[in-house]
Amino acid sequence: MTILFDDTNTETAITASWQKEALLAFHSKLLHQQDRFPCIPATAGHRLGQFRYSFAGDPTTKEAAVQLAESLRIYGQQSKEIGSYTSLIVFFDTEKQKEDNLDVPAYFRIFWDLLSGTTAYDPVNWPSDIPQNPDDALWEYCFGGEKYFMYCATPAHQQKKSRYFPCLMLAITPRWVLKKFESKPKAAAGIKQNIRKRILAYDTSDIHPDLNAYGNHDNHEWKQYFLHDDNSSPTACPFHRKKKD
């Protein structure tokens, strides 16, 4: 059974050691005062208690896709009542992948296989205003009729500390949250500039060239979901919608 946790019940409800370690690492990452996490809206959402948390199994399994789908379904019903800085944080049990010492490209394949597999459990049709082709500038991941920005962090990232986490972790932000952020262009521009300064201070590599703004003609939203450690850019999106078996 999939449960979404908030800051009031997470630490007392989880039992597995890897879950406790993941949650502790997440709080530490967002609260670190000297090594400040680059995404300013994310630190605000964390501080305000507007994040919701979920835990899933091995990300290469069908069970994990089912768990992610259920988390998205529940979150989609609740998100608009939580606050304008909300995101869904999903931690995956990546012990096997860590033992196998997988590299970043391997996690890239796992991430996209997971997102593709999760669509098989989507209860509604893809929104009509979102293109089917990921190479379209207006494409983005959808589930349950909601549009989401996906952020993936892995245990294999080294140069990009902003994309490192002890287990595979997704931070999933509804498009309506990002639209509210963009509704004040002057303030949003200032925050984006500060975010880029923080990225340069946080990571040991330059800002990835794929970082762009949704709706720009040269933007590919899918490329920003999973940034490669060496600033390389994939030539084709591995995503394809699947049907339930």
Solvent accessible surface area in square Angstrom, and as a share of the most:
residue,aa,sasa,rsa
1,M,220,0.98
2,T,23,0.13
3,I,83,0.42
4,L,22,0.11
5,F,23,0.09
6,D,35,0.18
7,D,67,0.35
8,T,121,0.70
9,N,59,0.30
10,T,3,0.02
11,E,121,0.54
12,T,123,0.72
13,A,49,0.38
14,I,12,0.06
15,T,116,0.67
16,A,37,0.28
17,S,78,0.51
18,W,42,0.15
19,Q,35,0.15
20,K,103,0.44
21,E,112,0.50
22,A,3,0.03
23,L,4,0.02
24,L,129,0.64
25,A,27,0.21
26,F,6,0.03
27,H,32,0.14
28,S,63,0.41
29,K,28,0.12
30,L,15,0.07
31,L,98,0.49
32,H,83,0.37
33,Q,132,0.59
34,Q,156,0.70
35,D,47,0.24
36,R,132,0.48
37,F,19,0.08
38,P,5,0.03
39,C,49,0.29
40,I,41,0.21
41,P,30,0.19
42,A,23,0.18
43,T,24,0.14
44,A,11,0.09
45,G,0,0.00
46,H,15,0.07
47,R,168,0.61
48,L,95,0.48
49,G,26,0.25
50,Q,29,0.13
51,F,6,0.02
52,R,42,0.15
53,Y,0,0.00
54,S,2,0.01
55,F,25,0.10
56,A,5,0.04
57,G,18,0.17
58,D,34,0.18
59,P,3,0.02
60,T,80,0.46
61,T,55,0.32
62,K,125,0.53
63,E,106,0.47
64,A,0,0.00
65,A,7,0.05
66,V,60,0.35
67,Q,43,0.19
68,L,0,0.00
69,A,4,0.03
70,E,53,0.24
71,S,0,0.00
72,L,2,0.01
73,R,95,0.35
74,I,29,0.15
75,Y,0,0.00
76,G,21,0.20
77,Q,122,0.54
78,Q,70,0.31
79,S,1,0.01
80,K,126,0.53
81,E,152,0.68
82,I,32,0.16
83,G,20,0.19
84,S,44,0.28
85,Y,88,0.33
86,T,0,0.00
87,S,10,0.06
88,L,0,0.00
89,I,2,0.01
90,V,1,0.00
91,F,0,0.00
92,F,0,0.00
93,D,41,0.21
94,T,1,0.01
95,E,82,0.37
96,K,120,0.51
97,Q,5,0.02
98,K,85,0.36
99,E,143,0.64
100,D,80,0.41
101,N,132,0.68
102,L,55,0.27
103,D,81,0.42
104,V,13,0.07
105,P,59,0.37
106,A,12,0.09
107,Y,3,0.01
108,F,22,0.09
109,R,141,0.51
110,I,18,0.09
111,F,0,0.00
112,W,1,0.00
113,D,86,0.45
114,L,5,0.02
115,L,0,0.00
116,S,0,0.00
117,G,13,0.12
118,T,0,0.00
119,T,6,0.04
120,A,19,0.15
121,Y,50,0.19
122,D,23,0.12
123,P,88,0.56
124,V,69,0.40
125,N,135,0.69
126,W,16,0.06
127,P,21,0.13
128,S,122,0.78
129,D,90,0.47
130,I,10,0.05
131,P,32,0.20
132,Q,117,0.52
133,N,85,0.44
134,P,17,0.11
135,D,75,0.39
136,D,57,0.29
137,A,19,0.14
138,L,87,0.43
139,W,1,0.00
140,E,1,0.00
141,Y,0,0.00
142,C,0,0.00
143,F,3,0.01
144,G,32,0.31
145,G,38,0.36
146,E,39,0.18
147,K,45,0.19
148,Y,1,0.01
149,F,39,0.16
150,M,0,0.00
151,Y,29,0.11
152,C,0,0.00
153,A,0,0.00
154,T,0,0.00
155,P,29,0.18
156,A,18,0.14
157,H,3,0.01
158,Q,138,0.61
159,Q,82,0.36
160,K,3,0.01
161,K,76,0.32
162,S,14,0.09
163,R,15,0.05
164,Y,85,0.32
165,F,2,0.01
166,P,44,0.27
167,C,10,0.06
168,L,0,0.00
169,M,4,0.02
170,L,0,0.00
171,A,19,0.15
172,I,0,0.00
173,T,21,0.12
174,P,1,0.01
175,R,19,0.07
176,W,43,0.15
177,V,12,0.07
178,L,46,0.23
179,K,124,0.53
180,K,115,0.49
181,F,45,0.19
182,E,77,0.35
183,S,77,0.50
184,K,144,0.61
185,P,98,0.62
186,K,186,0.79
187,A,56,0.43
188,A,2,0.02
189,A,61,0.47
190,G,33,0.32
191,I,51,0.26
192,K,72,0.30
193,Q,113,0.50
194,N,71,0.37
195,I,30,0.15
196,R,107,0.39
197,K,123,0.52
198,R,44,0.16
199,I,22,0.11
200,L,99,0.49
201,A,89,0.69
202,Y,15,0.06
203,D,10,0.05
204,T,97,0.57
205,S,28,0.18
206,D,102,0.53
207,I,32,0.16
208,H,4,0.02
209,P,98,0.61
210,D,22,0.11
211,L,41,0.20
212,N,55,0.28
213,A,37,0.28
214,Y,65,0.25
215,G,39,0.37
216,N,64,0.33
217,H,172,0.77
218,D,84,0.43
219,N,1,0.00
220,H,55,0.24
221,E,6,0.03
222,W,2,0.01
223,K,36,0.15
224,Q,10,0.04
225,Y,0,0.00
226,F,2,0.01
227,L,10,0.05
228,H,21,0.09
229,D,21,0.11
230,D,107,0.55
231,N,38,0.19
232,S,53,0.34
233,S,50,0.32
234,P,23,0.15
235,T,139,0.81
236,A,67,0.52
237,C,25,0.15
238,P,52,0.33
239,F,17,0.07
240,H,102,0.45
241,R,97,0.35
242,K,83,0.35
243,K,186,0.79
244,K,141,0.60
245,D,160,0.83
